């Protein structure tokens, strides 16, 4: 019985050491809590790596994966568009932190006015670290003007720019 207790205690110490090695925190900050439809939704994600191993993120096949959990009306998830968050691999070294900025509009289908909730989720080796849940209001704006422009590259075509004011 004493031997079983020692084995259990050793396993607990090793598990605690492994948990301390994977000490990663994720913080989320939105530039604005209210935006006009189709206006950029800038989200800053800070990853604090207090562990002994680097956190490697990237477009594909990286050991760690960063995603956003966005909900419209409660229980209505907003789907990603398929655009990668990272264009190239990035690493957050041990005992370091890094902040990354993303425009959520091209990354997720936030298309309609209404309330949304946003959470950043970092998955490392099957473990998830979540940021606090933040709230975002997307509101319609009053159209003040409209301008149609031809883009320099003929393949890109034309764009319509609309100046809106927050109502």
Secondary structure, DSSP 8 states (H G I E B T S, - for coil): -HHHHHHHHHHHHHHHHHHHHT-EEEEEEES-SEEETTS--EEEEEEEE-SSS-EEE-SSS-SEEEEEEEESSTT-B--B-S--S-SS-EEE-TTEEEEEEEEHHHHB---SSEEEEEEEEEEETTEEEE---EEEEEE-EEEEEEEEEE-SSGGG-EEEEEEEEE-
